[in-house]
Amino acid sequence: MSLTRSRRLSASFALAVGLVGVAPLAAQAETAPAPDFDARPPQAGEPFYTEQQLATNGEGGFPNYRIPALAVTNDGDILASYDGRPTAADSPGPNSILQRRSTDGGATWQEQTFIHEGKVEAPIEGYSDPSYIVDRHTGDIFNFHVKSFDRGFGNSRPGVDPEDRNVIQAEVSVSRDDGVTWEHEVITADVTADLGWRSRFAASGQGIQLKYGEHAGRLIQQFTIINAAGDFQAVSVYSDDHGETWQVGEPVGVGMDENKTVELSDGRVMLNSRDSHRSGYRKVAISEDGGVTYGEVTIDRELPDPTNNASIVRAYPNAPEGSARAKVLLFSNAGSTSQRANGVVRMSFDDGETWPVSKVFQPGGMAYSTLATLPNGNVGLLYEPDSGYGGIRFAQSNLAWLEGLAAPLTVADVVADRGETFTTEVTIQNQSGRALPDVQLDIDLPEGWVLESTEVPHLLPGATATATATVSVPADAVGGAYRLTAGLRSGEVSTSTTFGVDVSMLDQAAFSVADVSSENPGSGEGAAQAIDGNAGTHWHSAWSVSPAPGYPHHLTLDLGAEHEIWALHYTPRQNGSNGRIGGYEIWTSTDASSWAQAATGTFAPGAATQRIPFDATGARYVRLVATSSIGGDRWASAAELNVEGVR
């Protein structure tokens, strides 16, 4: 595969050297918007799924390819963009933004070309993380990406000087000829509302253009910024003049990261974000003003995510405002809370309130992915196989492949003891528009658990009904938090949801910290963070004093009352290895004065939760003593501590 260089004119360079009369990059006259491309309804055709490799590491001039972006031009060509990485590194590596084009619905692809080529010789210059927007009114195509010199996202310093090699830059490339040639402009100053922000980058994949209401025609591209306090926030960068100028909204959230938006059926904008605090799920917020501001950030526990990029799009972008089809959304990501694997496509029928349909397209490693509806009625998917180490792959399928049933399920979380039989209610909303005959309810259970019985009522169109499932937990079950999947099948289509079952875990909300050897509450690393139910926070022994205290360290929990207990659950710090505990001792007490040693040992390396069993004993207080560090440092840390026993 050879590389063809597209013609390039750097508008940012022209501005930098003081030339006048440089036209804005996206100055075409507005015309009536071209129609977008809707997916074919699920009932139209037999299910199918195909895929092909577009970029293979070590071929085509680059040892490594990453970061997919996907778009369809007004003429119906499919554009796939991605990084070519000569050093396999993210920015500030001397990366290039590449592109391939298909003119026949994704069956064949033209040769790989440059959108913006990096410079591998000193002084280096790199371009990374592409994201497309196609303006349906003008036909202009935008490719947002990072421009970097000597600093990347994590270590950029504040500033907006486009020539400052220590500032990571925001660049947009624009094509007015269907993606054949490109002009480039650095827009760092435009997208930096506060000079205290020290970093920013456009979230790769695809931005959006609004269809409804007073902001119809607005272009929106999502960015992640690092503010003056060091927090990762999400922000919308938008244009109301077809890309001639760009404005920046108000940052939202903390612990955000690569984030996407989608227009809902009523014109609101939903933001869907990777969580850099590592909750294991996606973060969601809603804008009522076209992406300028967003409301409360919440965790969507129907969308597990291993701190990864994802994609969210409308299945029917031409659907009228408020219609049933306008509520249908598609979502793709690595459907796991802990690893970049299990690539999945999900479908919602209610503006993302629920995600009842899912289908795995890559059961093995899968990192970034991006979706687009295609002119042939299929859904395109550009993704990174092998957890981001397998190049770039293009897939397409129809909605029938999802085998989805428009009947969201809701199941409340359950608390159970070992040896207990419980009955849980499953609420079913039949959104399919028809009665559902021959429906079977099932629950995917761990080994040894038993689904004793299910009862499912008749499901009328548009109705909400309640089914029940009775489950037995074995007496020798390991205590802990389980995620179970409830599924409903009607003929060849199905729907599912997950719910939690806490087996023999004490109520962490009743815990308090009785004693700690040292902590850092001022930096959000107090001992209370080890019992806040959030694995994205952590307790850390003191590091801001000199000398910092060394081993041993300890943290003592007051369980709130005396319980029979038999195990401690320890979750290591999730966002780094500093202070991960090696050697440990577990001590128990009824009165916080007389102590008995319950266990001693060594934790395994890694970020996974570990269970330390011991002989059952009555206790109100549990002390974790850290005797050594896995990494050989002076500190101790813990993301979460919980106790297994009789509630």
C-alpha positions as CSV (number, residue, x, y, z in Angstrom):
1,M,0.0,0.0,0.0
2,S,1.5,3.4,-1.0
3,L,0.9,6.8,0.6
4,T,-0.5,9.6,-1.6
5,R,0.1,13.1,-0.2
6,S,-3.0,15.3,-0.5
7,R,-2.4,19.0,-1.2
8,R,-2.2,21.1,1.9
9,L,-2.3,24.8,2.8
10,S,-1.6,25.8,6.4
11,A,-3.9,28.7,7.2
12,S,-2.4,28.8,10.8
13,F,1.1,29.3,9.3
14,A,-0.2,32.1,7.1
15,L,-1.7,33.9,10.1
16,A,1.5,33.3,12.2
17,V,3.7,35.2,9.7
18,G,1.3,38.1,9.4
19,L,-0.3,37.6,6.0
20,V,-3.6,39.4,5.5
21,G,-6.7,38.5,3.5
22,V,-6.6,34.8,4.5
23,A,-10.2,33.5,4.0
24,P,-11.8,31.5,6.8
25,L,-11.4,27.8,6.2
26,A,-15.1,27.0,6.0
27,A,-16.5,29.8,4.0
28,Q,-18.8,28.1,1.5
29,A,-22.3,29.5,1.0
30,E,-25.0,27.7,3.0
31,T,-27.4,25.6,1.0
32,A,-30.4,23.5,2.0
33,P,-29.0,20.6,4.2
34,A,-28.3,17.4,2.4
35,P,-30.2,14.4,3.9
36,D,-28.3,12.2,6.3
37,F,-28.2,8.4,6.0
38,D,-30.6,6.3,8.0
39,A,-30.1,2.7,9.0
40,R,-32.6,0.1,7.5
41,P,-35.1,-1.0,10.1
42,P,-34.3,-4.4,11.8
43,Q,-37.1,-6.2,10.1
44,A,-35.7,-5.3,6.6
45,G,-33.4,-8.2,5.6
46,E,-31.6,-11.1,7.1
47,P,-28.9,-10.5,9.8
48,F,-25.4,-10.1,8.5
49,Y,-22.0,-8.8,9.7
50,T,-18.8,-8.4,7.7
51,E,-15.4,-6.9,8.4
52,Q,-12.0,-6.1,6.7
53,Q,-8.6,-4.8,7.7
54,L,-7.9,-1.2,6.6
55,A,-4.5,-0.7,8.2
56,T,-2.0,-3.4,9.4
57,N,0.8,-2.5,11.7
58,G,4.1,-2.6,9.9
59,E,2.5,-2.1,6.4
60,G,1.8,1.0,4.5
61,G,4.7,3.1,5.9
62,F,4.0,3.0,9.6
63,P,4.8,0.4,12.3
64,N,1.6,1.3,14.3
65,Y,-1.9,2.5,13.5
66,R,-4.4,3.7,16.1
67,I,-7.4,6.0,16.9
68,P,-10.3,5.5,14.4
69,A,-12.6,8.2,13.0
70,L,-15.4,7.6,10.6
71,A,-17.7,9.8,8.5
72,V,-19.8,9.8,5.3
73,T,-19.6,12.7,2.9
74,N,-22.7,14.4,1.3
75,D,-21.8,12.5,-1.9
76,G,-22.0,9.1,0.0
77,D,-18.3,8.3,0.2
78,I,-17.1,6.7,3.4
79,L,-14.0,8.3,5.0
80,A,-11.9,6.4,7.5
81,S,-9.2,8.4,9.4
82,Y,-6.7,7.3,11.9
83,D,-3.2,7.9,13.3
84,G,0.0,6.6,11.6
85,R,2.5,6.4,14.4
86,P,6.2,6.0,13.5
87,T,7.2,5.4,17.1
88,A,3.9,3.7,18.3
89,A,3.6,6.6,20.8
90,D,0.8,9.0,21.4
91,S,1.4,12.7,21.2
92,P,4.0,14.2,21.2
93,G,5.1,11.5,18.8
94,P,5.7,12.6,15.2
95,N,2.4,11.1,14.1
96,S,0.4,11.7,11.0
97,I,-3.4,11.9,10.3
98,L,-4.2,9.4,7.6
99,Q,-7.3,8.7,5.5
100,R,-8.8,6.0,3.3
101,R,-11.9,6.4,1.1
102,S,-14.6,4.0,-0.1
103,T,-16.9,5.0,-3.0
104,D,-18.8,1.7,-3.0
105,G,-20.4,1.4,0.4
106,G,-17.3,0.0,2.1
107,A,-16.7,-2.9,-0.3
108,T,-13.3,-1.6,-1.5
109,W,-11.0,1.2,-0.3
110,Q,-8.7,3.6,-2.1
111,E,-5.0,4.0,-1.1
112,Q,-4.0,5.5,2.2
113,T,-3.5,9.3,2.0
114,F,-2.3,12.1,4.4
115,I,-4.7,14.6,5.9
116,H,-1.8,16.1,7.8
117,E,1.7,14.6,7.8
118,G,3.9,14.7,10.8
119,K,7.6,15.6,10.8
120,V,9.9,12.9,12.1
121,E,13.1,14.9,11.9
122,A,14.0,17.4,14.6
123,P,12.3,19.6,15.4
124,I,9.5,17.1,15.4
125,E,5.8,17.9,14.8
126,G,2.9,15.4,15.2
127,Y,-0.8,15.1,14.6
128,S,-2.9,12.7,16.5
129,D,-6.5,11.6,17.4
130,P,-8.7,12.5,14.5
131,S,-12.4,13.3,14.7
132,Y,-14.7,14.1,11.7
133,I,-17.7,16.4,11.4
134,V,-19.5,16.7,8.0
135,D,-21.6,19.8,7.6
136,R,-24.7,18.7,5.7
137,H,-25.5,22.3,4.8
138,T,-22.2,23.2,3.0
139,G,-20.6,19.8,2.4
140,D,-17.5,20.9,4.2
141,I,-15.7,18.2,6.1
142,F,-13.8,18.9,9.3
143,N,-11.1,16.8,10.9
144,F,-10.2,17.8,14.4
145,H,-7.0,16.5,16.0
146,V,-4.0,17.2,18.2
147,K,-1.0,19.1,17.0
148,S,2.0,18.6,19.2
149,F,5.7,19.5,19.4
150,D,7.5,18.5,22.6
151,R,4.6,18.0,25.1
152,G,1.6,15.7,25.1
153,F,-1.8,16.0,26.8
154,G,-0.5,15.0,30.3
155,N,2.4,17.4,30.5
156,S,1.4,20.4,28.4
157,R,1.8,23.7,30.1
158,P,-0.7,26.6,30.0
159,G,-0.7,28.9,27.0
160,V,-2.3,29.5,23.6
161,D,0.8,30.6,21.5
162,P,0.6,28.4,18.4
163,E,4.4,28.3,18.2
164,D,5.0,27.3,21.8
165,R,6.5,23.9,21.6
166,N,5.5,23.2,25.3
167,V,1.8,23.7,24.6
168,I,-0.3,21.0,23.1
169,Q,-2.3,22.5,20.2
170,A,-5.8,22.0,18.9
171,E,-6.0,21.9,15.1
172,V,-8.8,21.5,12.6
173,S,-8.3,20.6,9.0
174,V,-11.1,21.4,6.5
175,S,-11.9,20.0,3.1
176,R,-14.2,21.7,0.7
177,D,-13.9,19.1,-2.0
178,D,-15.3,16.0,-0.3
179,G,-12.2,15.1,1.6
180,V,-9.7,15.2,-1.3
181,T,-7.6,18.2,-0.2
182,W,-7.2,19.8,3.2
183,E,-6.4,23.2,4.7
184,H,-5.2,23.5,8.4
185,E,-5.8,25.9,11.2
186,V,-4.7,25.9,14.8
187,I,-7.6,26.9,17.0
188,T,-6.0,26.6,20.5
189,A,-6.9,30.2,21.5
190,D,-10.5,29.7,20.3
191,V,-11.1,26.6,22.3
192,T,-9.3,27.8,25.5
193,A,-11.8,29.9,27.5
194,D,-9.5,30.1,30.6
195,L,-5.8,30.6,30.2
196,G,-5.3,28.5,33.3
197,W,-6.3,25.4,31.3
198,R,-3.0,23.7,30.6
199,S,-4.1,21.1,28.1
200,R,-6.8,20.1,25.7
201,F,-7.6,17.6,22.9
202,A,-10.5,16.8,20.6
203,A,-12.1,13.4,21.4
204,S,-11.5,11.1,18.5
205,G,-14.2,9.6,16.4
206,Q,-17.0,11.9,15.2
207,G,-18.7,15.1,16.2
208,I,-22.3,16.0,15.4
209,Q,-24.5,18.6,13.6
210,L,-27.8,19.5,15.4
211,K,-31.0,18.9,13.4
212,Y,-33.8,20.4,15.6
213,G,-34.9,23.6,17.2
214,E,-33.2,27.0,17.5
215,H,-29.7,25.5,17.2
216,A,-30.3,23.4,14.1
217,G,-27.2,23.4,12.0
218,R,-24.8,23.9,14.9
219,L,-21.6,21.9,14.6
220,I,-20.4,20.3,17.9
221,Q,-17.0,18.7,18.6
222,Q,-16.2,17.4,22.1
223,F,-12.9,18.2,23.9
224,T,-11.2,17.1,27.1
225,I,-9.4,19.8,29.0
226,I,-7.1,19.8,32.1
227,N,-8.1,22.8,34.1
228,A,-5.9,24.9,36.5
229,A,-6.7,22.5,39.4
230,G,-5.6,19.5,37.3
231,D,-9.1,18.1,36.8
232,F,-10.1,16.4,33.6
233,Q,-13.3,18.1,32.3
234,A,-15.4,17.7,29.2
235,V,-16.4,20.7,27.0
236,S,-18.2,21.3,23.8
237,V,-16.6,23.3,21.0
238,Y,-19.3,24.6,18.6
239,S,-19.8,26.7,15.5
240,D,-23.0,28.4,14.4
241,D,-21.5,29.8,11.2
242,H,-20.5,26.5,9.5
243,G,-17.0,26.4,10.9
244,E,-15.9,30.0,10.1
245,T,-15.5,30.5,13.8
246,W,-15.5,28.3,16.9
247,Q,-16.7,28.9,20.4
248,V,-16.2,27.0,23.6
249,G,-18.9,26.1,26.1
250,E,-18.6,25.6,29.8
251,P,-16.6,22.7,31.1
252,V,-18.5,20.0,33.0
253,G,-17.6,17.3,35.5
254,V,-14.4,16.1,37.0
255,G,-12.7,12.8,36.1
256,M,-14.0,13.1,32.6
257,D,-12.0,12.1,29.5
258,E,-12.7,11.3,25.8
259,N,-16.4,12.2,25.4
260,K,-19.1,12.2,22.7
261,T,-22.4,13.9,22.2
262,V,-25.6,12.9,20.5
263,E,-28.8,14.9,19.8
264,L,-31.9,13.4,21.4
265,S,-35.4,13.2,19.9
266,D,-36.4,16.5,21.6
267,G,-33.3,18.5,20.7
268,R,-31.5,18.1,23.9
269,V,-27.8,17.0,23.7
270,M,-26.6,14.0,25.6
271,L,-22.9,13.9,26.6
272,N,-21.4,10.4,27.1
273,S,-17.9,10.3,28.6
274,R,-15.1,8.0,29.5
275,D,-14.4,8.1,33.3
276,S,-10.8,8.8,34.2
277,H,-11.8,8.1,37.8
278,R,-12.3,4.5,36.7
279,S,-15.8,3.8,38.0
280,G,-16.0,1.0,35.3
281,Y,-19.0,2.7,33.6
282,R,-19.8,5.7,31.3
283,K,-20.6,9.1,32.6
284,V,-23.6,11.0,31.2
285,A,-24.9,14.6,31.3
286,I,-27.6,16.5,29.4
287,S,-27.5,19.9,27.8
288,E,-30.7,22.0,27.3
289,D,-28.9,24.8,25.3
290,G,-27.2,23.0,22.4
291,G,-24.1,21.9,24.2
292,V,-23.1,25.3,25.8
293,T,-23.8,24.1,29.3
294,Y,-24.5,20.6,30.8
295,G,-26.4,19.5,33.9
296,E,-25.5,17.0,36.5
297,V,-23.0,14.2,35.6
298,T,-24.3,10.8,36.4
299,I,-23.0,7.2,36.1
300,D,-24.8,5.0,33.6
301,R,-24.5,1.5,35.0
302,E,-26.1,0.0,31.8
303,L,-22.9,1.0,30.0
304,P,-19.8,-0.8,31.5
305,D,-16.6,0.7,30.2
306,P,-12.9,0.1,31.1
307,T,-11.9,3.8,30.9
308,N,-11.9,3.7,27.1
309,N,-13.1,5.7,24.1
310,A,-16.6,4.9,22.7
311,S,-19.2,6.0,20.1
312,I,-22.8,7.1,20.3
313,V,-24.9,7.9,17.2
314,R,-28.5,8.1,16.0
315,A,-29.7,5.1,14.0
316,Y,-32.2,7.3,12.1
317,P,-30.6,10.8,11.8
318,N,-33.3,12.0,9.4
319,A,-36.2,11.1,11.7
320,P,-38.6,13.9,12.6
321,E,-38.3,15.6,16.0
322,G,-40.2,13.7,18.7
323,S,-40.8,10.6,16.6
324,A,-40.2,7.0,17.8
325,R,-37.3,6.6,15.3
326,A,-35.6,9.8,16.6
327,K,-35.2,8.0,20.0
328,V,-33.2,5.1,18.6
329,L,-29.5,5.3,19.5
330,L,-26.6,3.1,18.8
331,F,-23.5,2.8,21.1
332,S,-20.2,0.9,20.7
333,N,-17.4,0.3,23.2
334,A,-15.4,-2.3,25.0
335,G,-18.2,-3.8,27.2
336,S,-16.1,-4.5,30.2
337,T,-15.5,-2.7,33.5
338,S,-11.8,-3.7,33.7
339,Q,-10.2,-4.5,30.3
340,R,-10.2,-3.4,26.7
341,A,-12.1,-6.4,25.4
342,N,-15.6,-7.6,24.5
343,G,-16.4,-5.1,21.7
344,V,-20.1,-4.6,21.8
345,V,-22.8,-2.6,19.9
346,R,-25.9,-1.6,21.9
347,M,-29.2,-0.1,20.9
348,S,-31.6,2.1,22.8
349,F,-35.2,2.9,21.9
350,D,-35.8,5.7,24.4
351,D,-33.1,8.3,24.0
352,G,-30.5,6.4,25.9
353,E,-32.6,5.9,29.1
354,T,-32.2,2.2,28.7
355,W,-30.0,-0.1,26.5
356,P,-31.9,-3.3,26.2
357,V,-30.2,-4.7,23.0
358,S,-26.5,-5.6,22.7
359,K,-24.4,-7.8,20.4
360,V,-20.7,-8.7,20.8
361,F,-18.8,-8.0,17.6
362,Q,-15.3,-8.8,19.0
363,P,-15.1,-11.1,22.0
364,G,-11.4,-10.7,22.3
365,G,-9.3,-7.5,22.7
366,M,-11.0,-4.3,21.4
367,A,-10.0,-0.7,22.2
368,Y,-11.4,2.4,20.4
369,S,-14.4,2.2,18.1
370,T,-16.6,4.6,16.1
371,L,-20.0,4.2,14.4
372,A,-21.7,5.8,11.3
373,T,-24.9,5.0,9.5
374,L,-24.1,4.3,5.8
375,P,-25.8,5.2,2.5
376,N,-26.7,1.5,1.9
377,G,-28.7,1.4,5.1
378,N,-26.0,-0.5,7.0
379,V,-24.1,0.6,10.1
380,G,-20.4,1.1,9.7
381,L,-18.0,0.4,12.6
382,L,-14.3,1.4,12.6
383,Y,-12.4,-0.2,15.5
384,E,-9.1,-1.2,17.0
385,P,-8.8,-5.0,17.3
386,D,-6.4,-6.8,19.8
387,S,-7.0,-4.1,22.5
388,G,-5.5,-1.4,20.3
389,Y,-2.5,-3.4,19.0
390,G,-4.1,-4.8,15.8
391,G,-4.3,-1.9,13.5
392,I,-7.5,-0.5,12.1
393,R,-10.5,-2.7,11.0
394,F,-13.8,-1.7,9.3
395,A,-17.0,-3.7,9.8
396,Q,-20.5,-3.2,8.7
397,S,-23.8,-4.8,9.6
398,N,-27.5,-4.2,9.5
399,L,-29.7,-3.6,12.5
400,A,-31.2,-7.1,12.1
401,W,-27.8,-8.5,13.1
402,L,-28.4,-7.1,16.6
403,E,-31.4,-9.4,17.0
404,G,-32.9,-6.8,19.3
405,L,-36.2,-6.7,21.1
406,A,-37.5,-3.3,22.0
407,A,-38.5,-4.2,25.6
408,P,-36.2,-2.7,28.2
409,L,-35.8,-4.5,31.5
410,T,-35.3,-3.0,34.9
411,V,-34.1,-5.1,37.9
412,A,-33.3,-3.6,41.3
413,D,-30.0,-4.6,42.9
414,V,-30.3,-7.4,45.5
415,V,-28.7,-8.1,48.9
416,A,-28.5,-11.8,49.8
417,D,-26.7,-14.1,52.2
418,R,-25.0,-17.4,51.4
419,G,-27.6,-20.2,51.3
420,E,-30.5,-17.8,50.8
421,T,-33.2,-18.0,48.1
422,F,-34.5,-14.7,46.9
423,T,-37.2,-13.5,44.4
424,T,-36.6,-10.5,42.3
425,E,-39.0,-8.5,40.2
426,V,-38.2,-7.8,36.5
427,T,-40.0,-4.8,35.1
428,I,-40.6,-5.1,31.3
429,Q,-41.5,-2.1,29.1
430,N,-42.9,-3.4,25.8
431,Q,-41.8,-0.7,23.3
432,S,-42.0,-3.1,20.3
433,G,-45.5,-2.0,19.1
434,R,-46.8,-5.6,19.2
435,A,-47.8,-8.3,21.7
436,L,-45.0,-10.6,22.6
437,P,-45.9,-14.3,22.6
438,D,-43.8,-17.2,23.8
439,V,-41.5,-15.1,26.0
440,Q,-38.8,-16.7,28.1
441,L,-37.0,-15.0,31.0
442,D,-33.6,-16.3,32.0
443,I,-30.8,-15.1,34.3
444,D,-27.2,-15.9,33.6
445,L,-25.9,-17.2,37.0
446,P,-22.6,-18.2,38.5
447,E,-21.7,-21.8,38.9
448,G,-23.7,-23.5,41.7
449,W,-26.5,-20.9,41.7
450,V,-29.9,-22.1,40.7
451,L,-32.8,-20.3,38.8
452,E,-35.7,-22.0,40.6
453,S,-38.6,-20.5,38.7
454,T,-39.8,-17.6,36.5
455,E,-43.2,-16.0,35.9
456,V,-43.8,-13.7,32.9
457,P,-47.2,-12.1,32.3
458,H,-48.7,-11.5,28.9
459,L,-46.9,-8.5,27.3
460,L,-49.3,-6.2,25.5
461,P,-48.0,-3.5,23.1
462,G,-47.0,-0.3,24.9
463,A,-47.6,-1.9,28.3
464,T,-45.3,-2.2,31.3
465,A,-45.5,-5.5,33.2
466,T,-43.7,-7.2,36.0
467,A,-42.1,-10.7,35.8
468,T,-40.4,-12.5,38.7
469,A,-37.4,-14.8,39.0
470,T,-36.5,-16.9,42.1
471,V,-32.8,-17.6,42.6
472,S,-31.0,-19.8,45.1
473,V,-27.5,-18.8,46.3
474,P,-25.4,-21.8,47.4
475,A,-24.3,-22.0,51.0
476,D,-20.6,-22.1,50.0
477,A,-20.8,-19.1,47.7
478,V,-17.9,-16.6,47.8
479,G,-19.1,-13.3,49.2
480,G,-18.8,-10.2,47.1
481,A,-20.5,-8.1,44.5
482,Y,-21.9,-10.0,41.5
483,R,-23.2,-8.6,38.2
484,L,-25.9,-10.8,36.7
485,T,-27.6,-10.6,33.3
486,A,-31.4,-10.9,33.0
487,G,-32.5,-11.7,29.5
488,L,-35.9,-11.9,27.8
489,R,-36.3,-13.7,24.5
490,S,-39.3,-13.7,22.0
491,G,-38.6,-15.9,19.0
492,E,-35.3,-14.8,17.4
493,V,-35.0,-11.5,19.2
494,S,-34.0,-10.7,22.7
495,T,-33.4,-8.0,25.3
496,S,-31.2,-7.9,28.4
497,T,-30.0,-5.9,31.4
498,T,-27.6,-6.3,34.3
499,F,-28.2,-6.0,38.0
500,G,-26.1,-6.4,41.1
501,V,-26.3,-9.0,43.8
502,D,-24.3,-8.4,47.0
503,V,-23.7,-11.7,48.7
504,S,-22.8,-11.6,52.4
505,M,-21.2,-8.1,52.2
506,L,-21.7,-5.8,55.1
507,D,-23.3,-2.4,54.5
508,Q,-20.3,-0.2,53.7
509,A,-22.4,2.9,54.4
510,A,-22.4,2.0,58.1
511,F,-18.6,2.0,58.3
512,S,-16.4,4.7,59.6
513,V,-12.7,5.2,60.1
514,A,-11.7,4.5,63.7
515,D,-8.0,5.0,63.2
516,V,-5.4,5.6,60.5
517,S,-1.6,5.9,60.6
518,S,-1.5,8.8,58.2
519,E,-3.6,10.2,55.3
520,N,-3.8,13.1,52.8
521,P,-7.4,14.5,53.1
522,G,-6.4,17.8,51.6
523,S,-5.6,16.1,48.2
524,G,-8.8,13.9,48.4
525,E,-6.8,10.9,49.6
526,G,-8.2,10.7,53.1
527,A,-8.9,7.4,54.9
528,A,-12.7,7.9,54.3
529,Q,-12.0,7.5,50.5
530,A,-11.3,3.8,51.2
531,I,-15.0,3.2,52.3
532,D,-16.9,5.6,49.9
533,G,-18.0,2.9,47.5
534,N,-16.0,4.5,44.6
535,A,-13.0,2.6,43.4
536,G,-11.9,5.8,41.5
537,T,-10.9,7.4,44.8
538,H,-8.4,6.1,47.3
539,W,-6.7,6.5,50.7
540,H,-3.0,7.3,50.5
541,S,-0.6,7.5,53.4
542,A,1.0,10.9,53.9
543,W,3.3,12.1,51.2
544,S,3.2,15.9,51.5
545,V,5.3,15.9,54.7
546,S,9.1,15.4,54.9
547,P,10.1,12.8,55.6
548,A,7.0,10.9,54.5
549,P,6.2,8.1,57.0
550,G,7.3,4.7,55.9
551,Y,6.1,1.1,56.6
552,P,4.2,-0.2,58.5
553,H,1.0,1.7,57.8
554,H,-2.5,0.8,59.0
555,L,-6.2,1.7,58.6
556,T,-8.8,0.6,61.2
557,L,-12.5,0.3,60.3
558,D,-15.4,0.6,62.7
559,L,-18.2,-1.6,61.2
560,G,-20.9,0.3,63.1
561,A,-21.9,-2.8,65.1
562,E,-20.6,-6.3,65.9
563,H,-21.0,-8.8,63.1
564,E,-19.8,-12.3,62.4
565,I,-17.2,-11.8,59.7
566,W,-14.9,-14.1,57.6
567,A,-13.2,-12.0,54.9
568,L,-11.8,-8.6,54.0
569,H,-12.0,-7.3,50.4
570,Y,-9.1,-5.0,49.3
571,T,-9.2,-3.0,46.1
572,P,-5.8,-1.5,45.2
573,R,-5.5,2.1,43.9
574,Q,-6.8,2.2,40.3
575,N,-5.0,5.2,38.8
576,G,-1.4,4.3,39.6
577,S,0.8,1.8,41.4
578,N,2.1,4.1,44.1
579,G,1.4,2.6,47.5
580,R,-0.1,-0.7,46.3
581,I,0.3,-2.9,49.4
582,G,2.4,-6.1,49.3
583,G,2.6,-7.6,52.7
584,Y,-0.4,-7.4,55.0
585,E,-1.8,-8.4,58.4
586,I,-5.6,-8.4,59.3
587,W,-6.6,-7.9,62.9
588,T,-10.1,-7.9,64.5
589,S,-11.5,-6.6,67.7
590,T,-14.8,-6.2,69.5
591,D,-13.7,-3.2,71.5
592,A,-10.8,-1.6,69.7
593,S,-8.5,-2.4,72.6
594,S,-8.0,-6.2,72.5
595,W,-6.9,-7.5,69.1
596,A,-6.6,-10.9,67.5
597,Q,-4.7,-11.5,64.3
598,A,-7.1,-13.0,61.6
599,A,-4.8,-13.3,58.6
600,T,-1.4,-12.5,57.2
601,G,0.1,-12.7,53.7
602,T,1.0,-10.9,50.5
603,F,-1.3,-9.3,48.0
604,A,-0.8,-10.1,44.3
605,P,0.3,-7.3,41.9
606,G,-2.3,-5.6,39.8
607,A,-5.5,-3.5,40.2
608,A,-8.0,-6.3,40.8
609,T,-10.0,-6.6,44.0
610,Q,-8.5,-9.3,46.3
611,R,-10.3,-11.3,49.0
612,I,-8.6,-12.3,52.2
613,P,-10.5,-15.1,54.0
614,F,-10.1,-16.0,57.6
615,D,-11.8,-18.0,60.3
616,A,-15.3,-16.6,61.1
617,T,-15.2,-14.4,64.2
618,G,-17.3,-11.8,65.9
619,A,-15.9,-8.3,65.5
620,R,-16.8,-4.6,65.3
621,Y,-13.4,-3.4,64.3
622,V,-11.1,-4.5,61.5
623,R,-7.6,-3.3,61.0
624,L,-5.5,-3.6,57.9
625,V,-1.8,-3.4,58.6
626,A,0.4,-2.8,55.5
627,T,3.9,-4.3,56.2
628,S,5.5,-3.7,52.7
629,S,4.9,-2.2,49.3
630,I,4.7,-4.1,46.0
631,G,6.8,-1.4,44.3
632,G,9.2,-0.9,47.1
633,D,8.1,2.7,47.9
634,R,7.3,4.2,51.3
635,W,3.6,4.7,50.9
636,A,0.4,2.7,51.3
637,S,-2.9,3.1,49.5
638,A,-6.3,1.5,49.1
639,A,-9.2,2.3,46.8
640,E,-11.8,0.3,48.7
641,L,-12.1,-1.9,51.8
642,N,-15.1,-4.0,52.5
643,V,-16.0,-6.8,54.8
644,E,-17.7,-10.1,54.2
645,G,-20.1,-11.4,56.9
646,V,-23.6,-11.6,58.3
647,R,-25.4,-8.2,57.9
